[in-house]
């Protein structure tokens, strides 16, 4: 195990790829500079129109949306407080780790596809960003090219071979 791999295993924190960090920063900026003021304006409009009755469902919806936005802002700030941005040399290529680009072959259908293993906060399966906490991510984590891995899926056991790993 090289120094970078040892470092990544001994530090505590949330490992995030540079792309994931940037994506989360953009989300935080959108929430604080666009959504938060937009919601405040909608609440102010309700106040000016005297719509603060007990059965004002529109105001309840806006306040619920405000709570959701504030919770997400708090979550993102917490993520940034413990985030460790992965430098390229920290991403393993001899085994699957967070940040690794892993090419897999489905052993049933013989299809090859590539995923990037990421932390749960930046997971987006529709863009092939697979969480290290997902069944597929857990199965691949720590395995080397040429090894077979399997995991339980809703429609049965899935088996894959790790073809290659890169950054």
Short mmCIF file of the C-alpha atoms (twelve columns), coordinates in Angstrom:
data_MODEL
# 
_entry.id   MODEL 
# 
loop_
_atom_site.group_PDB 
_atom_site.id 
_atom_site.type_symbol 
_atom_site.label_atom_id 
_atom_site.label_alt_id 
_atom_site.label_comp_id 
_atom_site.label_asym_id 
_atom_site.label_seq_id 
_atom_site.Cartn_x 
_atom_site.Cartn_y 
_atom_site.Cartn_z 
_atom_site.pdbx_PDB_model_num 
ATOM 1   C CA . UNK A 1   0.000   0.000   0.000   1 
ATOM 2   C CA . UNK A 2   1.503   3.341   -1.003  1 
ATOM 3   C CA . UNK A 3   1.544   6.493   1.133   1 
ATOM 4   C CA . UNK A 4   -1.514  8.043   -0.571  1 
ATOM 5   C CA . UNK A 5   -3.578  4.879   0.022   1 
ATOM 6   C CA . UNK A 6   -2.463  4.701   3.644   1 
ATOM 7   C CA . UNK A 7   -3.305  8.387   4.052   1 
ATOM 8   C CA . UNK A 8   -6.825  7.949   2.650   1 
ATOM 9   C CA . UNK A 9   -7.499  5.052   5.022   1 
ATOM 10  C CA . UNK A 10  -6.227  6.757   8.177   1 
ATOM 11  C CA . UNK A 11  -7.772  10.217  7.772   1 
ATOM 12  C CA . UNK A 12  -11.293 10.763  8.918   1 
ATOM 13  C CA . UNK A 13  -13.637 12.776  6.800   1 
ATOM 14  C CA . UNK A 14  -15.861 12.593  3.790   1 
ATOM 15  C CA . UNK A 15  -13.973 11.971  0.549   1 
ATOM 16  C CA . UNK A 16  -15.336 13.894  -2.408  1 
ATOM 17  C CA . UNK A 17  -14.138 14.037  -5.991  1 
ATOM 18  C CA . UNK A 18  -13.303 17.512  -7.339  1 
ATOM 19  C CA . UNK A 19  -16.335 17.285  -9.648  1 
ATOM 20  C CA . UNK A 20  -18.617 16.314  -6.774  1 
ATOM 21  C CA . UNK A 21  -17.302 19.165  -4.628  1 
ATOM 22  C CA . UNK A 22  -17.953 21.639  -7.446  1 
ATOM 23  C CA . UNK A 23  -21.454 20.258  -8.007  1 
ATOM 24  C CA . UNK A 24  -22.314 20.582  -4.304  1 
ATOM 25  C CA . UNK A 25  -20.890 24.126  -4.184  1 
ATOM 26  C CA . UNK A 26  -23.115 25.123  -7.113  1 
ATOM 27  C CA . UNK A 27  -26.127 23.604  -5.348  1 
ATOM 28  C CA . UNK A 28  -25.335 25.543  -2.152  1 
ATOM 29  C CA . UNK A 29  -24.903 28.771  -4.109  1 
ATOM 30  C CA . UNK A 30  -28.239 28.222  -5.904  1 
ATOM 31  C CA . UNK A 31  -30.024 27.560  -2.619  1 
ATOM 32  C CA . UNK A 32  -28.567 30.579  -0.798  1 
ATOM 33  C CA . UNK A 33  -28.639 33.152  -3.593  1 
ATOM 34  C CA . UNK A 34  -31.769 32.144  -5.521  1 
ATOM 35  C CA . UNK A 35  -34.103 29.804  -3.642  1 
ATOM 36  C CA . UNK A 36  -33.794 31.355  -0.161  1 
ATOM 37  C CA . UNK A 37  -34.563 34.941  -1.346  1 
ATOM 38  C CA . UNK A 38  -37.351 33.647  -3.607  1 
ATOM 39  C CA . UNK A 39  -39.044 31.916  -0.670  1 
ATOM 40  C CA . UNK A 40  -38.581 34.990  1.566   1 
ATOM 41  C CA . UNK A 41  -40.268 37.124  -1.125  1 
ATOM 42  C CA . UNK A 42  -43.207 34.696  -1.315  1 
ATOM 43  C CA . UNK A 43  -43.642 34.799  2.478   1 
ATOM 44  C CA . UNK A 44  -43.434 38.630  2.453   1 
ATOM 45  C CA . UNK A 45  -46.123 38.785  -0.258  1 
ATOM 46  C CA . UNK A 46  -48.406 36.621  1.862   1 
ATOM 47  C CA . UNK A 47  -47.868 38.908  4.853   1 
ATOM 48  C CA . UNK A 48  -48.637 42.042  2.826   1 
ATOM 49  C CA . UNK A 49  -51.868 40.549  1.562   1 
ATOM 50  C CA . UNK A 50  -52.953 39.544  5.054   1 
ATOM 51  C CA . UNK A 51  -52.956 35.880  4.136   1 
ATOM 52  C CA . UNK A 52  -51.875 34.684  7.583   1 
ATOM 53  C CA . UNK A 53  -55.042 32.864  8.483   1 
ATOM 54  C CA . UNK A 54  -54.978 29.403  10.048  1 
ATOM 55  C CA . UNK A 55  -56.194 27.728  6.877   1 
ATOM 56  C CA . UNK A 56  -53.704 29.323  4.470   1 
ATOM 57  C CA . UNK A 57  -52.393 26.205  2.735   1 
ATOM 58  C CA . UNK A 58  -50.259 28.205  0.302   1 
ATOM 59  C CA . UNK A 59  -48.340 29.782  3.193   1 
ATOM 60  C CA . UNK A 60  -47.949 26.355  4.814   1 
ATOM 61  C CA . UNK A 61  -46.479 25.022  1.567   1 
ATOM 62  C CA . UNK A 62  -44.016 27.927  1.320   1 
ATOM 63  C CA . UNK A 63  -42.938 27.462  4.937   1 
ATOM 64  C CA . UNK A 64  -42.474 23.728  4.329   1 
ATOM 65  C CA . UNK A 65  -40.364 24.515  1.254   1 
ATOM 66  C CA . UNK A 66  -38.367 27.006  3.327   1 
ATOM 67  C CA . UNK A 67  -37.678 24.333  5.954   1 
ATOM 68  C CA . UNK A 68  -36.528 21.892  3.246   1 
ATOM 69  C CA . UNK A 69  -34.174 24.479  1.719   1 
ATOM 70  C CA . UNK A 70  -32.734 25.450  5.110   1 
ATOM 71  C CA . UNK A 71  -32.191 21.780  6.003   1 
ATOM 72  C CA . UNK A 72  -30.386 21.150  2.722   1 
ATOM 73  C CA . UNK A 73  -28.196 24.246  3.234   1 
ATOM 74  C CA . UNK A 74  -27.276 22.958  6.708   1 
ATOM 75  C CA . UNK A 75  -26.501 19.484  5.287   1 
ATOM 76  C CA . UNK A 76  -24.251 20.937  2.593   1 
ATOM 77  C CA . UNK A 77  -22.401 23.135  5.090   1 
ATOM 78  C CA . UNK A 78  -21.825 20.066  7.260   1 
ATOM 79  C CA . UNK A 79  -20.489 18.158  4.238   1 
ATOM 80  C CA . UNK A 80  -18.076 20.980  3.409   1 
ATOM 81  C CA . UNK A 81  -16.934 21.060  7.034   1 
ATOM 82  C CA . UNK A 82  -15.671 17.479  6.849   1 
ATOM 83  C CA . UNK A 83  -14.936 17.167  3.119   1 
ATOM 84  C CA . UNK A 84  -11.587 15.965  1.881   1 
ATOM 85  C CA . UNK A 85  -11.224 16.661  -1.827  1 
ATOM 86  C CA . UNK A 86  -9.538  13.732  -3.516  1 
ATOM 87  C CA . UNK A 87  -6.348  14.617  -5.325  1 
ATOM 88  C CA . UNK A 88  -5.601  12.371  -8.329  1 
ATOM 89  C CA . UNK A 89  -2.766  10.587  -6.506  1 
ATOM 90  C CA . UNK A 90  -5.184  9.684   -3.677  1 
ATOM 91  C CA . UNK A 91  -7.447  7.686   -6.018  1 
ATOM 92  C CA . UNK A 92  -6.389  4.037   -6.118  1 
ATOM 93  C CA . UNK A 93  -5.976  2.214   -9.423  1 
ATOM 94  C CA . UNK A 94  -4.822  -1.208  -8.176  1 
ATOM 95  C CA . UNK A 95  -8.130  -1.732  -6.344  1 
ATOM 96  C CA . UNK A 96  -11.554 -0.056  -6.403  1 
ATOM 97  C CA . UNK A 97  -11.746 2.861   -3.984  1 
ATOM 98  C CA . UNK A 98  -13.549 6.166   -3.680  1 
ATOM 99  C CA . UNK A 99  -12.874 8.190   -6.816  1 
ATOM 100 C CA . UNK A 100 -11.875 5.154   -8.892  1 
ATOM 101 C CA . UNK A 101 -13.255 4.738   -12.389 1 
ATOM 102 C CA . UNK A 102 -14.197 1.044   -12.467 1 
ATOM 103 C CA . UNK A 103 -15.014 -0.863  -15.648 1 
ATOM 104 C CA . UNK A 104 -17.215 -3.869  -14.926 1 
ATOM 105 C CA . UNK A 105 -18.492 -6.758  -17.015 1 
ATOM 106 C CA . UNK A 106 -21.917 -8.167  -16.248 1 
ATOM 107 C CA . UNK A 107 -21.232 -11.921 -16.075 1 
ATOM 108 C CA . UNK A 108 -24.791 -12.795 -17.115 1 
ATOM 109 C CA . UNK A 109 -25.121 -10.559 -20.191 1 
ATOM 110 C CA . UNK A 110 -21.406 -9.922  -20.924 1 
ATOM 111 C CA . UNK A 111 -22.014 -6.169  -21.149 1 
ATOM 112 C CA . UNK A 112 -19.215 -3.823  -20.074 1 
ATOM 113 C CA . UNK A 113 -19.884 -0.497  -18.409 1 
ATOM 114 C CA . UNK A 114 -17.940 2.001   -16.335 1 
ATOM 115 C CA . UNK A 115 -18.863 3.592   -13.023 1 
ATOM 116 C CA . UNK A 116 -17.114 6.027   -10.711 1 
ATOM 117 C CA . UNK A 117 -17.192 5.063   -7.040  1 
ATOM 118 C CA . UNK A 118 -18.082 8.123   -4.984  1 
ATOM 119 C CA . UNK A 119 -19.269 8.996   -1.489  1 
ATOM 120 C CA . UNK A 120 -23.002 8.926   -0.886  1 
ATOM 121 C CA . UNK A 121 -23.341 12.738  -0.980  1 
ATOM 122 C CA . UNK A 122 -22.319 12.917  -4.629  1 
ATOM 123 C CA . UNK A 123 -23.916 9.685   -5.863  1 
ATOM 124 C CA . UNK A 124 -25.965 9.969   -9.046  1 
ATOM 125 C CA . UNK A 125 -26.618 6.580   -10.671 1 
ATOM 126 C CA . UNK A 126 -28.105 8.228   -13.772 1 
ATOM 127 C CA . UNK A 127 -24.603 9.646   -14.432 1 
ATOM 128 C CA . UNK A 128 -22.790 6.426   -13.404 1 
ATOM 129 C CA . UNK A 129 -21.702 7.910   -10.053 1 
ATOM 130 C CA . UNK A 130 -22.227 4.961   -7.696  1 
ATOM 131 C CA . UNK A 131 -22.146 5.372   -3.923  1 
ATOM 132 C CA . UNK A 132 -19.607 3.357   -1.979  1 
ATOM 133 C CA . UNK A 133 -22.520 2.595   0.382   1 
ATOM 134 C CA . UNK A 134 -24.766 1.092   -2.329  1 
ATOM 135 C CA . UNK A 135 -24.842 -2.685  -2.788  1 
ATOM 136 C CA . UNK A 136 -22.857 -2.428  -6.051  1 
ATOM 137 C CA . UNK A 137 -20.387 0.044   -4.548  1 
ATOM 138 C CA . UNK A 138 -19.848 -2.083  -1.443  1 
ATOM 139 C CA . UNK A 139 -19.309 -5.166  -3.599  1 
ATOM 140 C CA . UNK A 140 -16.663 -3.483  -5.782  1 
ATOM 141 C CA . UNK A 141 -14.856 -1.585  -3.010  1 
ATOM 142 C CA . UNK A 142 -11.396 -2.996  -2.309  1 
ATOM 143 C CA . UNK A 143 -11.398 -5.446  -5.213  1 
ATOM 144 C CA . UNK A 144 -8.802  -5.562  -7.997  1 
ATOM 145 C CA . UNK A 145 -9.048  -6.038  -11.763 1 
ATOM 146 C CA . UNK A 146 -9.832  -9.642  -12.687 1 
ATOM 147 C CA . UNK A 147 -11.815 -10.296 -9.504  1 
ATOM 148 C CA . UNK A 148 -15.470 -11.282 -9.543  1 
ATOM 149 C CA . UNK A 149 -17.899 -9.538  -7.215  1 
ATOM 150 C CA . UNK A 150 -21.561 -10.077 -6.491  1 
ATOM 151 C CA . UNK A 151 -24.355 -8.413  -4.583  1 
ATOM 152 C CA . UNK A 152 -28.035 -8.896  -3.867  1 
ATOM 153 C CA . UNK A 153 -30.353 -6.784  -6.028  1 
ATOM 154 C CA . UNK A 154 -34.176 -6.651  -5.921  1 
ATOM 155 C CA . UNK A 155 -34.334 -9.009  -8.910  1 
ATOM 156 C CA . UNK A 156 -31.698 -11.447 -7.623  1 
ATOM 157 C CA . UNK A 157 -27.951 -11.782 -7.255  1 
ATOM 158 C CA . UNK A 158 -25.878 -9.730  -9.712  1 
ATOM 159 C CA . UNK A 159 -22.360 -10.891 -10.622 1 
ATOM 160 C CA . UNK A 160 -19.672 -8.744  -12.224 1 
ATOM 161 C CA . UNK A 161 -16.000 -8.985  -13.091 1 
ATOM 162 C CA . UNK A 162 -13.799 -5.974  -12.527 1 
ATOM 163 C CA . UNK A 163 -12.149 -5.404  -15.907 1 
ATOM 164 C CA . UNK A 164 -10.048 -2.330  -15.150 1 
ATOM 165 C CA . UNK A 165 -9.604  0.513   -12.693 1 
ATOM 166 C CA . UNK A 166 -8.353  4.001   -13.490 1 
ATOM 167 C CA . UNK A 167 -8.559  7.561   -12.259 1 
# 
